Amino acid sequence: MPEIDGLNLVQKIKEVFIYTPALIIFTNYNTQNNRISAYSKNISDFICKTVSNEELSIRIANAITTHSGFIKTNIKNSQINDLRYDSESMSFKFQDDELDLTKIETKILYSLIIQNYLSKSKEDLISRVWNERVVSAQTLRSHLYNLNEKLSIAKIKFYIDEKRKVRIEHI
């Protein structure tokens, strides 16, 4: 692209859109530095333009199926089941009732659903929610426990899997 490279485009997309599904960089510049920069921006895959059509199809399909952020979402009000984020009130609602969440619980839920921090490590989520402050994993677990209690009506639950990734479960 003559005016902007793929890495800067990914950054612009993440600035403009609340929710970004699987992002794949398709490039002629297949260097280790470019791949590291791309993956550090949370792209789903980095593909060199010399790839075969068959491999390209497989890698796109894999990015879609493994990208845990593929939840029915729209840009203004993101939603899972009947739980949605209302961008005007900056709160989460279940059906039409606003949930009584603490500031931290709201920030965790916003990071998980809107900013697509699902499948990131718990350390990434802690860094995002607590703005680089050092907070224990137990603190995150306590907040997830309280959040899950409040979200039980929405029939969803967040948990940390055996690989230390944050996941969602429909219950």
C-alpha positions in Angstrom: 0.0 0.0 0.0 1.6 3.3 -1.0 0.3 5.5 1.9 0.5 3.1 4.9 2.0 -0.2 5.6 0.1 -3.2 7.0 1.3 -2.8 10.6 0.2 0.8 10.7 -3.1 -0.2 9.1 -3.7 -2.7 11.9 -3.0 0.0 14.5 -5.5 2.3 12.7 -8.1 -0.4 12.6 -7.7 -1.1 16.3 -8.1 2.7 17.0 -11.2 3.1 15.0 -13.1 -0.1 15.6 -14.1 -1.2 19.1 -14.1 -4.9 18.0 -11.7 -6.4 15.6 -12.1 -10.0 14.4 -9.2 -12.1 13.0 -6.7 -9.7 11.4 -4.2 -11.3 8.9 -1.3 -9.5 7.4 -0.6 -10.4 3.8 2.8 -9.1 2.7 5.9 -9.3 0.6 8.0 -8.3 3.6 8.4 -11.6 5.4 11.2 -10.7 7.9 11.4 -11.8 11.5 11.2 -8.2 12.7 8.0 -7.6 10.7 6.5 -10.9 12.0 7.4 -10.0 15.6 5.9 -6.5 15.2 2.7 -7.9 13.7 2.2 -10.6 16.3 2.9 -8.0 19.1 -0.1 -6.1 17.7 -2.3 -9.2 18.2 -2.8 -10.1 14.6 -4.1 -13.6 13.9 -1.6 -14.6 11.1 1.2 -13.2 9.0 1.2 -14.6 5.5 3.8 -14.1 2.7 2.3 -13.3 -0.7 4.1 -16.2 -2.3 1.7 -18.6 -0.4 -0.3 -21.1 -2.5 -4.1 -20.6 -2.8 -4.7 -23.8 -0.9 -2.5 -22.8 2.1 -4.0 -19.3 2.1 -7.5 -20.8 2.3 -6.5 -23.1 5.2 -4.8 -20.4 7.1 -7.7 -18.0 6.8 -10.1 -20.8 7.9 -7.8 -21.5 10.9 -7.7 -17.9 11.9 -11.5 -17.7 11.8 -12.1 -20.9 13.7 -9.4 -20.3 16.4 -10.2 -16.6 16.9 -12.1 -16.7 20.1 -13.4 -13.2 19.6 -15.9 -14.3 17.0 -19.0 -13.5 19.0 -22.1 -11.9 17.5 -21.0 -8.3 17.8 -21.9 -5.0 16.3 -19.7 -1.9 16.6 -21.9 0.4 18.7 -23.4 -2.1 21.2 -21.5 -5.4 21.5 -23.6 -8.3 22.7 -23.3 -11.9 23.9 -26.6 -13.6 24.4 -28.7 -10.8 26.0 -25.7 -9.2 27.6 -24.6 -6.0 25.8 -22.4 -3.0 26.2 -24.2 0.3 25.8 -21.7 2.8 24.5 -23.9 5.8 25.5 -24.1 4.9 29.2 -20.8 3.1 29.1 -22.3 0.2 31.0 -23.3 -3.4 30.5 -27.0 -4.4 30.3 -28.7 -7.7 30.5 -31.8 -7.5 28.4 -32.7 -3.9 29.3 -31.5 -3.8 32.9 -28.2 -2.2 33.7 -25.9 -4.6 35.6 -24.5 -3.4 39.0 -20.8 -3.9 38.2 -17.9 -2.3 40.0 -15.5 -0.1 38.0 -12.9 -2.9 37.8 -15.6 -5.5 36.8 -16.8 -3.2 34.0 -13.2 -2.7 32.8 -12.6 -6.5 32.9 -15.8 -7.2 30.9 -15.1 -4.4 28.5 -11.6 -5.7 27.9 -12.8 -9.2 27.4 -15.7 -8.5 25.1 -15.2 -5.2 23.4 -11.4 -5.0 23.2 -11.1 -8.7 22.4 -8.9 -9.8 25.2 -10.4 -13.2 25.2 -7.7 -15.9 24.7 -5.0 -13.5 25.8 -2.9 -14.4 28.9 -4.1 -13.5 32.3 -1.0 -11.3 32.5 -2.1 -9.4 29.4 -5.6 -8.8 30.9 -4.1 -7.7 34.3 -1.8 -5.3 32.5 -4.8 -3.9 30.4 -7.2 -3.5 33.3 -4.8 -2.3 36.0 -2.8 -0.1 33.6 0.6 -1.9 34.1 0.3 -1.9 37.9 1.4 -5.1 39.6 -1.6 -7.1 40.6 -1.7 -10.7 41.6 -3.4 -13.4 39.5 -5.5 -14.1 42.6 -6.9 -10.6 42.4 -8.0 -11.2 38.9 -9.5 -14.6 39.8 -11.5 -12.9 42.6 -12.8 -10.3 40.2 -13.7 -12.9 37.7 -15.5 -14.9 40.4 -17.6 -11.9 41.4 -18.2 -11.0 37.8 -19.4 -14.5 37.0 -21.8 -14.4 39.9 -23.4 -11.3 38.4 -23.3 -12.7 34.9 -25.0 -16.0 35.8 -28.3 -14.5 34.6 -26.7 -14.0 31.2 -25.7 -17.7 31.0 -22.0 -16.9 30.4 -18.9 -17.5 32.5 -15.3 -16.4 32.2 -12.4 -18.6 33.4 -8.7 -19.0 33.1 -7.8 -22.3 31.3 -4.8 -24.6 31.9 -2.7 -22.5 29.5 -3.4 -19.4 31.5 -5.6 -17.9 28.8 -8.9 -16.2 29.6 -11.9 -18.0 28.0 -15.6 -17.7 27.8 -18.1 -20.5 28.4 -21.8 -20.4 27.6 -23.7 -22.1 30.4 
